[in-house]
Each structure stands twice: as structure tokens, then as C-alpha cells.
Amino acid sequence: MDLPLFITPDQPTPPEQLGVWVPMRTRTALEVESHEWQAAPLVVVDDQAVGALVERGLPRRTGIVVLVRDEDDASIWERAVAVGAEYVVQLPLAAAWLELRLHEATGCAYVMWDQSPGEGPCDSAPTTTGS
């Protein structure tokens, strides 16, 4: 299974700094390869990397989320459209939403059931019965 892709402007940043706990492949905007871009189930892009991605002319795709640092930067909307983003979110406000999208993109392969904060039936670990 291909991992989600986290694209940064320069130094590869550990995905843990996003506050989400789903493994991601991290690349800078200049080093991401076209096949990685196309194969990733979800692409998370730091807003500072959007310009370099647009200049590279990578093919259009679905499943792009842009992470905004400065919510007052009105230019992000034009840049997000240029890269084909479906969503523009700000962390840490959207950390839970982003984590859910990452789990969805990976088929929940990385859910840590024993650390689930919820109490509802959808939040608990699946149970199996032995025969």
C-alpha cells in the first residue's frame, strides 16, 4: 500500500510535527517524483511548498490538502487552486479532520485502537469471536 505524501518547502519535516499519527512519506517540493505524486492515496502540502509544485507542473490529481500557516494570507486560495487542492486547512484546528482523512486514505491500516479516545461503538476496537 502506498503511503500518503507530505510535501514540504525545503527540509523534509517529520509528519509527527503535524500532530497526526499516520505514517507518511515526506518529500520536498523539488524532490517529489511524479510517480510518488500520482500513487499516493492523499497528498498533504505545506502552503510554503505550493509555488514550487505549481512551477514543476506535476499532473493534476485528486486528494490534495494544503496546510495553511497564516490564515490571513488571502493568496493561498489562488495558489491552492493552481495546485489542484480539494481542501485548505489550518493546523492545529483541523488536526483531527486531517487524521481522519489520512486514516480513510490508508484504509485505517494505521489506527491505534488501544489509544482511541472515544467511547462509542464506532470508536472501539473490533472484536472477534473464536471458534
Secondary structure, DSSP 8 states (H G I E B T S, - for coil): ----EEEESSS---GGGGT--S--EEEETTT--HHHHHH-S-EEEEGGGHHHHHHHT----S-EEEEES-TT-THHHHHHHHHT-SEEEETTTTHHHHHHHHHHHTTTTT--GGG----STTTS-------
